Amino acid sequence: MRRTFWVALGLGAGATGAVVASRWAKRQARKVAPTTIVREAKGGLLDLGKLVSESIAEGRQAMAERELELRAELRGEDREDRGPEPAANMRRPSA
C-alpha cells in the first residue's frame, strides 16, 4: 500500500512537471518566433519614429521662438526698458 502510494505520487509529480515544463517551453518558443520578433521590432521602430517626429517639432518651435526674439532685438522692441537709443547707435539688419 505504501509503495503504491509513493509510486502514484511520483507519477503524478512527474506528469505535472512534464506538463508545466512543456507549457513553459512553448511560451519561450513563441517569444523567439520570427513573427513575434518582427512585431516587437515594428513597435520599437514606430515608437522611435514618433519620438524623432516630436523632437523635430519641438526643435522647430524653439527655432521659431528664437527667431522672433532675434527679430524683435533687431527692430529694437526691447528698448522699452532702456529708453530711446540715439540714431547714430542704431543697428541695421544685414542682408
VEXZAPA-854663 format. One line per 5 residues: number of its first residue (from 0); for each residue x negated, y negated, z negated of N, C-alpha, C. Coordinates in nm, 3 decimals. Layout:
N
NUM = X Y Z X Y Z X Y Z  ...
//
This chain:
95
0 = -0.082 0.118 0.000 0.000 0.000 0.000 -0.087 -0.126 0.000  -0.186 -0.131 -0.086 -0.275 -0.247 -0.090 -0.351 -0.260 0.041  -0.396 -0.152 0.090 -0.473 -0.156 0.215 -0.384 -0.207 0.328  -0.263 -0.163 0.336 -0.169 -0.207 0.439 -0.143 -0.357 0.426  -0.127 -0.407 0.304 -0.105 -0.550 0.280 -0.223 -0.630 0.334
5 = -0.344 -0.591 0.301 -0.461 -0.666 0.343 -0.483 -0.657 0.495  -0.454 -0.545 0.552 -0.464 -0.532 0.698 -0.363 -0.625 0.765  -0.240 -0.626 0.715 -0.137 -0.712 0.772 -0.173 -0.860 0.753  -0.225 -0.892 0.635 -0.267 -1.029 0.609 -0.380 -1.070 0.702  -0.476 -0.983 0.723 -0.587 -1.011 0.814 -0.541 -1.027 0.958
10 = -0.450 -0.940 1.001 -0.396 -0.952 1.137 -0.318 -1.082 1.155  -0.240 -1.119 1.054 -0.163 -1.243 1.060 -0.254 -1.365 1.065  -0.358 -1.364 0.980 -0.452 -1.476 0.979 -0.528 -1.483 1.112  -0.565 -1.368 1.164 -0.636 -1.366 1.292 -0.549 -1.418 1.405  -0.425 -1.374 1.408 -0.333 -1.420 1.513 -0.307 -1.570 1.501
15 = -0.287 -1.617 1.379 -0.265 -1.760 1.357 -0.388 -1.839 1.400  -0.505 -1.792 1.362 -0.630 -1.859 1.402 -0.646 -1.862 1.552  -0.611 -1.753 1.619 -0.623 -1.747 1.765 -0.528 -1.846 1.832  -0.405 -1.856 1.782 -0.308 -1.949 1.839 -0.354 -2.093 1.819  -0.400 -2.125 1.697 -0.446 -2.261 1.668 -0.567 -2.295 1.754
20 = -0.662 -2.203 1.766 -0.782 -2.227 1.847 -0.745 -2.243 1.994  -0.650 -2.164 2.042 -0.607 -2.173 2.181 -0.544 -2.308 2.210  -0.457 -2.356 2.119 -0.393 -2.486 2.138 -0.496 -2.599 2.135  -0.592 -2.589 2.045 -0.697 -2.691 2.035 -0.779 -2.693 2.164  -0.815 -2.575 2.215 -0.895 -2.567 2.337 -0.818 -2.626 2.456
25 = -0.688 -2.599 2.464 -0.608 -2.654 2.573 -0.601 -2.807 2.566  -0.586 -2.860 2.444 -0.583 -3.006 2.428 -0.716 -3.068 2.470  -0.825 -3.005 2.430 -0.957 -3.057 2.467 -0.977 -3.050 2.618  -0.929 -2.943 2.681 -0.942 -2.929 2.827 -0.860 -3.037 2.897  -0.741 -3.071 2.844 -0.660 -3.177 2.903 -0.729 -3.313 2.891
30 = -0.801 -3.333 2.780 -0.868 -3.462 2.760 -0.977 -3.486 2.863  -1.044 -3.381 2.907 -1.154 -3.398 3.002 -1.113 -3.361 3.145  -0.985 -3.345 3.168 -0.937 -3.316 3.303 -0.960 -3.439 3.392  -0.991 -3.418 3.518 -1.017 -3.532 3.607 -0.903 -3.633 3.612  -0.779 -3.589 3.611 -0.668 -3.684 3.617 -0.663 -3.772 3.492
35 = -0.693 -3.715 3.377 -0.693 -3.793 3.253 -0.806 -3.895 3.254  -0.922 -3.852 3.299 -1.037 -3.943 3.304 -1.010 -4.058 3.401  -0.949 -4.026 3.516 -0.916 -4.130 3.613 -0.814 -4.227 3.555  -0.713 -4.176 3.485 -0.610 -4.261 3.425 -0.673 -4.354 3.322  -0.762 -4.302 3.239 -0.827 -4.386 3.137 -0.918 -4.489 3.201
40 = -0.991 -4.449 3.306 -1.079 -4.544 3.375 -0.997 -4.654 3.441  -0.884 -4.617 3.501 -0.798 -4.715 3.566 -0.746 -4.816 3.463  -0.703 -4.765 3.347 -0.656 -4.854 3.241 -0.766 -4.947 3.194  -0.888 -4.895 3.182 -1.000 -4.978 3.140 -1.032 -5.085 3.242  -1.026 -5.050 3.370 -1.052 -5.148 3.475 -0.944 -5.255 3.479
45 = -0.820 -5.215 3.456 -0.712 -5.314 3.454 -0.731 -5.411 3.337  -0.771 -5.357 3.222 -0.797 -5.444 3.106 -0.913 -5.538 3.134  -1.018 -5.486 3.198 -1.134 -5.569 3.231 -1.094 -5.677 3.330  -1.016 -5.642 3.431 -0.970 -5.741 3.529 -0.887 -5.850 3.464  -0.801 -5.811 3.371 -0.718 -5.909 3.301 -0.806 -6.004 3.218
50 = -0.906 -5.947 3.151 -0.997 -6.029 3.070 -1.075 -6.127 3.155  -1.124 -6.080 3.271 -1.200 -6.168 3.360 -1.111 -6.278 3.413  -0.989 -6.244 3.452 -0.898 -6.346 3.506 -0.863 -6.450 3.400  -0.841 -6.406 3.275 -0.813 -6.501 3.166 -0.935 -6.591 3.140  -1.055 -6.533 3.147 -1.176 -6.611 3.125 -1.193 -6.717 3.234
55 = -1.166 -6.678 3.358 -1.177 -6.774 3.469 -1.076 -6.886 3.452  -0.954 -6.853 3.415 -0.850 -6.955 3.396 -0.890 -7.050 3.282  -0.943 -6.995 3.174 -0.984 -7.079 3.062 -1.101 -7.169 3.102  -1.193 -7.115 3.181 -1.306 -7.195 3.229 -1.261 -7.308 3.319  -1.165 -7.279 3.407 -1.113 -7.383 3.495 -1.043 -7.494 3.416
60 = -0.969 -7.454 3.313 -0.900 -7.554 3.231 -1.002 -7.641 3.158  -1.106 -7.579 3.102 -1.208 -7.657 3.033 -1.281 -7.749 3.130  -1.305 -7.700 3.251 -1.372 -7.780 3.351 -1.287 -7.901 3.389  -1.157 -7.880 3.405 -1.068 -7.990 3.440 -1.061 -8.094 3.328  -1.056 -8.047 3.204 -1.053 -8.140 3.090 -1.182 -8.222 3.084
65 = -1.295 -8.156 3.106 -1.424 -8.226 3.102 -1.433 -8.326 3.217  -1.381 -8.290 3.333 -1.382 -8.381 3.447 -1.301 -8.506 3.416  -1.186 -8.489 3.352 -1.105 -8.605 3.314 -1.180 -8.693 3.214  -1.250 -8.631 3.120 -1.329 -8.709 3.023 -1.437 -8.789 3.095  -1.507 -8.725 3.186 -1.616 -8.794 3.257 -1.561 -8.907 3.344
70 = -1.449 -8.881 3.412 -1.390 -8.987 3.496 -1.345 -9.105 3.409  -1.292 -9.076 3.291 -1.249 -9.183 3.201 -1.371 -9.265 3.156  -1.482 -9.197 3.130 -1.604 -9.269 3.090 -1.653 -9.358 3.203  -1.649 -9.308 3.326 -1.697 -9.387 3.439 -1.608 -9.508 3.463  -1.479 -9.495 3.440 -1.387 -9.607 3.459 -1.391 -9.704 3.342
75 = -1.452 -9.662 3.233 -1.462 -9.750 3.118 -1.343 -9.747 3.027  -1.264 -9.641 3.032 -1.146 -9.633 2.947 -1.182 -9.611 2.801  -1.306 -9.576 2.774 -1.344 -9.555 2.636 -1.394 -9.684 2.572  -1.380 -9.797 2.640 -1.429 -9.925 2.589 -1.332 -9.994 2.495  -1.216 -9.935 2.472 -1.117 -9.999 2.386 -1.172 -10.022 2.245
80 = -1.248 -9.927 2.195 -1.302 -9.940 2.060 -1.417 -10.038 2.054  -1.494 -10.050 2.161 -1.614 -10.132 2.160 -1.590 -10.274 2.209  -1.480 -10.298 2.273 -1.456 -10.430 2.330 -1.503 -10.434 2.474  -1.479 -10.544 2.543 -1.516 -10.554 2.685 -1.668 -10.558 2.703  -1.712 -10.493 2.812 -1.854 -10.493 2.845 -1.883 -10.608 2.941
85 = -2.001 -10.664 2.932 -2.037 -10.767 3.029 -2.043 -10.708 3.170  -2.011 -10.787 3.271 -2.005 -10.739 3.409 -2.140 -10.690 3.458  -2.249 -10.744 3.409 -2.383 -10.704 3.454 -2.417 -10.562 3.410  -2.359 -10.515 3.301 -2.392 -10.383 3.249 -2.296 -10.274 3.296  -2.199 -10.306 3.378 -2.101 -10.206 3.421 -2.165 -10.106 3.516
90 = -2.131 -9.982 3.495 -2.185 -9.875 3.579 -2.089 -9.850 3.694  -2.145 -9.819 3.808 -2.065 -9.787 3.923 -2.081 -9.638 3.953  -1.976 -9.570 3.987 -1.989 -9.428 4.022 -2.069 -9.412 4.150  -2.159 -9.316 4.150 -2.240 -9.293 4.269 -2.165 -9.202 4.364  -2.191 -9.217 4.492 -2.118 -9.140 4.593 -2.173 -9.002 4.610
//
